[in-house]
Amino acid sequence: MRQSQLFTRSRREAPKDEESRNAQLLIRAGYVHKEMAGVYAYMPLGLRVIEKIKGIVREEMNALGCQEFIMTSLQRKELWEKTDRWDDRNVDVWFKSELKNGGQVGFGWSHEEPITDMMRNYISSYRDLPVYGYQFQTKLRNELRAKSGIMRGREFVMKDLYSYSRTEEEHKAFYDGVIAAYLRVFERVGLGNSTFLTFASGGAFTQFSHEFQTVSDVGEDIIYLDRNKKIAINQEVLTDEVVAQLGVDRGTLEEVKAVEVGNIFSFGGTKCEQLGLFFKDDDGSQKPVILGSYGIGITRLMGIVVEHFSDDKGLVWPEAIAPFKVHLLSLGADEAATKVYETLVAAGIEVLYDDRDARAGEKFADSDLLGLPYRVVIGKRSVESGEAEVKQRTNEENEMVAIADLVKYFVDR
């Protein structure tokens, strides 16, 4: 991508009404556009990050044997009434609307009900199970507070997975597999050392659940952490009974702030009973299907990565989810830089080429703000020496690399 053609623009100052660091930096760098409180548009650079995160999650879900689909955002009132989750006293984040021909619809904040109802068309026998389906979709939640940038939005991208199993044992085996897969996701995006499996309340879902919490000073949750065992307890369920159940010492638990980046729930057979999803077992008996629900906030994960890795110069993307691997800057040597650009791209290396007619200081400042893993500078001295200046975003030291060796340098990394 040539930066002169990129549909984006950096800003020196963040919007005055934006409190969160993640949104301030993402807006300044041109990754997102703020539409209103808690609602953001994702520009080309931001979309590339989202797609990288989705790609990692998709690989881990597919490795578990899951299949991807996508459901509708519009939700039938009568379906949610069957499980008593249409009532605002039970679920207080609904966006609802009136149909012109009468009746009400809701806008999807979660999808257990419609997916379970849909599965009645595909599940009737034990031979049809298990089934594991997931989607990436924009969720809509009428949050009272939307002041944490893209980490708490009224509109956000989520991966939600639903498992349908024959027995609790079959469900538990898959549930544990998802825990392991989620931990791999957080490891791959750079948050593995600071993200912990957390025992929590189920809220509007179930009595208890597991969350994945990333330790952060900007977190809205308080968790109690056992770093040695890599587990934590949400403050809302911290009791002697829970502490004993998890086998931890309450006196040594560390109190920290954290951001919830994923959650998983077990519904047992209750929700399927409510919605009429049964299967005939091999002995001829009719049983409710066992349901599990598993979510990762894709845009929230993007936000916490920004909070976790950014510095006083701007964004710092882990290579696995960076929109481009290399930021190539031409400083008065466009012909040589263009050749380098074409060579790197031909080798399959993702490059953002700053070919703009701009001052060196502006290009360097924008490069730091955009936060790509590597910066390559081609200037007049490069033409004379045959070397390019290479710098990692996380390292203050520059390295001189022969232009002829740049492909090998980046392929090996």
Summary of the structure (lengths in Angstrom):
residues: 413
radius of gyration: 24.3
end to end distance: 20.6
largest distance: 81.8
contacts: 1333
relative contact order: 0.13
helix: 36%
strand: 31%
